[in-house]
């Protein structure tokens, strides 16, 4: 799905984010494709978003239909209070930002 999508922004959790979940939780998450798809869709939004756009705090709607809120405080970028550790990586169809944790829905 992501390979065929056009103009998306991906907030990809780093390896440490998956390690922090624990082996049992990762195994559960990856056991069914539908559960994994739900989590992945929560980390992707339509359109290519620049760091300046993320700093604007404009709410973004994920492919899952939920809202995430990017922000910038001093030199730190975040999405739903999860730090963006690396970003603005351009691929053929996406802009990618690496995040330090799995992004969870806002209450």
Buried (B, 14 or more C-beta within 10 A) or exposed (E): EBEEEEEBBBBBBBEEBBEBBEEEEEEEBEEEEEEEEEBBBBBBBBEBBEBEBBEEEEEBEBBBEBEBBBBBEEEEBBBBEBEBBEBBEEEEBBBBBBBBBBBEEEE
